[in-house]
Amino acid sequence: MKIKKIETDKKIYLGLLLLADEQEDMVDRYLERGTMYVLEDNGVKAECVVTDEGGGVLELKNIAVEPEFQGRGYGKALVEFLIQTYIGQYTVLQVGTGDSPTTIPFYEACGFCRHHLVKNFFIDYYDHPIYECGVQLVDMVYLQRKL
Ligand SMILES: CC(C)(COP(=O)(O)OP(=O)(O)OC[C@H]1O[C@@H](n2cnc3c(N)ncnc32)[C@H](O)[C@@H]1OP(=O)(O)O)[C@@H](O)C(=O)NCCC(=O)NCCS
């Protein structure tokens, strides 16, 4: 398994990016200023993007694993890689997500705890309703873990 930083042509991985954030103009809000990593294990299996939010906060803006390879530890391996890479450089690793039963347990398994909500984020910033597991996402849930 190899994790490498992607400096150019990040949109090559748009298919994976849209798995985590289905509206492309929302991805465009952070992709260029973000640092992108791709996990390779007999081909590309997963990616993530992190941004410097100031005040010692590193934010995980996007993380996705190829659907047929989910549940095999690749997502957690990327989070562990981020922790090892940025420990000592930032104080907190933060992530914002919908209140979804598919993502919150993953972040909790990676050591994140619920921190705060941004009310109506998915209504105010997306041009169409976002559903996960049949439930419309409304508020953005922020989770954090110490670095
Ligand atoms: C969410 C995602 C990145 C997780 O990556 P993954 O490789 O499937 O997860 P892992 O196999 O590394 O799982 C790590 C841990 O989280 C747990 N976990 C992962 N998904 C879970 C789920 N849906 N429900 C409960 N626990 C879950 C695993 O059981 C595992 O726990 P353990 O460490 O105690 O064994 C991946 O499923 C994905 O790409 N989903 C679609 C895109 C997406 O929703 N991205 C997040 C946007 S906020």
PDBQT file of the ligand as one rigid body, heavy atoms in Angstrom, charges set to zero:
ROOT
HETATM    1  C1  LIG A 201     -16.751   6.449   4.650  1.00  0.00    +0.000 C 
HETATM    2  C2  LIG A 201     -15.571   5.718   3.988  1.00  0.00    +0.000 C 
HETATM    3  C3  LIG A 201     -14.506   6.729   3.586  1.00  0.00    +0.000 C 
HETATM    4  C4  LIG A 201     -14.999   4.722   5.011  1.00  0.00    +0.000 C 
HETATM    5  O1  LIG A 201     -13.873   4.061   4.439  1.00  0.00    +0.000 OA
HETATM    6  P1  LIG A 201     -13.762   2.461   4.523  1.00  0.00    +0.000 P 
HETATM    7  O2  LIG A 201     -12.473   2.063   3.918  1.00  0.00    +0.000 OA
HETATM    8  O3  LIG A 201     -15.004   1.865   3.960  1.00  0.00    +0.000 OA
HETATM    9  O4  LIG A 201     -13.758   2.222   6.115  1.00  0.00    +0.000 OA
HETATM   10  P2  LIG A 201     -12.748   1.282   6.930  1.00  0.00    +0.000 P 
HETATM   11  O5  LIG A 201     -12.833  -0.101   6.368  1.00  0.00    +0.000 OA
HETATM   12  O6  LIG A 201     -11.408   1.914   6.974  1.00  0.00    +0.000 OA
HETATM   13  O7  LIG A 201     -13.439   1.320   8.364  1.00  0.00    +0.000 OA
HETATM   14  C5  LIG A 201     -12.778   1.831   9.517  1.00  0.00    +0.000 C 
HETATM   15  C6  LIG A 201     -13.669   1.638  10.714  1.00  0.00    +0.000 C 
HETATM   16  O8  LIG A 201     -14.914   2.340  10.534  1.00  0.00    +0.000 OA
HETATM   17  C7  LIG A 201     -16.012   1.440  10.677  1.00  0.00    +0.000 C 
HETATM   18  N1  LIG A 201     -17.028   1.768   9.692  1.00  0.00    +0.000 N 
HETATM   19  C8  LIG A 201     -16.823   2.125   8.401  1.00  0.00    +0.000 A 
HETATM   20  N2  LIG A 201     -18.019   2.342   7.782  1.00  0.00    +0.000 NA
HETATM   21  C9  LIG A 201     -18.971   2.084   8.723  1.00  0.00    +0.000 A 
HETATM   22  C10 LIG A 201     -20.397   2.121   8.715  1.00  0.00    +0.000 A 
HETATM   23  N3  LIG A 201     -21.094   2.452   7.615  1.00  0.00    +0.000 N 
HETATM   24  N4  LIG A 201     -21.061   1.797   9.858  1.00  0.00    +0.000 NA
HETATM   25  C11 LIG A 201     -20.378   1.454  10.982  1.00  0.00    +0.000 A 
HETATM   26  N5  LIG A 201     -19.020   1.423  11.051  1.00  0.00    +0.000 NA
HETATM   27  C12 LIG A 201     -18.332   1.722   9.940  1.00  0.00    +0.000 A 
HETATM   28  C13 LIG A 201     -15.433   0.086  10.372  1.00  0.00    +0.000 C 
HETATM   29  O9  LIG A 201     -16.198  -0.942  10.993  1.00  0.00    +0.000 OA
HETATM   30  C14 LIG A 201     -14.048   0.180  10.951  1.00  0.00    +0.000 C 
HETATM   31  O10 LIG A 201     -14.104  -0.004  12.347  1.00  0.00    +0.000 OA
HETATM   32  P3  LIG A 201     -12.886  -0.722  13.155  1.00  0.00    +0.000 P 
HETATM   33  O11 LIG A 201     -11.662   0.143  12.899  1.00  0.00    +0.000 OA
HETATM   34  O12 LIG A 201     -13.338  -0.695  14.564  1.00  0.00    +0.000 OA
HETATM   35  O13 LIG A 201     -12.743  -2.079  12.541  1.00  0.00    +0.000 OA
HETATM   36  C15 LIG A 201     -16.033   4.898   2.753  1.00  0.00    +0.000 C 
HETATM   37  O14 LIG A 201     -17.002   3.966   3.116  1.00  0.00    +0.000 OA
HETATM   38  C16 LIG A 201     -16.558   5.747   1.596  1.00  0.00    +0.000 C 
HETATM   39  O15 LIG A 201     -15.808   6.113   0.701  1.00  0.00    +0.000 OA
HETATM   40  N6  LIG A 201     -17.875   6.078   1.578  1.00  0.00    +0.000 N 
HETATM   41  C17 LIG A 201     -18.444   6.847   0.485  1.00  0.00    +0.000 C 
HETATM   42  C18 LIG A 201     -17.933   8.273   0.489  1.00  0.00    +0.000 C 
HETATM   43  C19 LIG A 201     -18.257   9.008   1.767  1.00  0.00    +0.000 C 
HETATM   44  O16 LIG A 201     -19.371   8.935   2.259  1.00  0.00    +0.000 OA
HETATM   45  N7  LIG A 201     -17.253   9.726   2.288  1.00  0.00    +0.000 N 
HETATM   46  C20 LIG A 201     -17.389  10.493   3.501  1.00  0.00    +0.000 C 
HETATM   47  C21 LIG A 201     -18.054  11.788   3.229  1.00  0.00    +0.000 C 
HETATM   48  S1  LIG A 201     -18.286  12.731   4.737  1.00  0.00    +0.000 SA
ENDROOT
TORSDOF 0
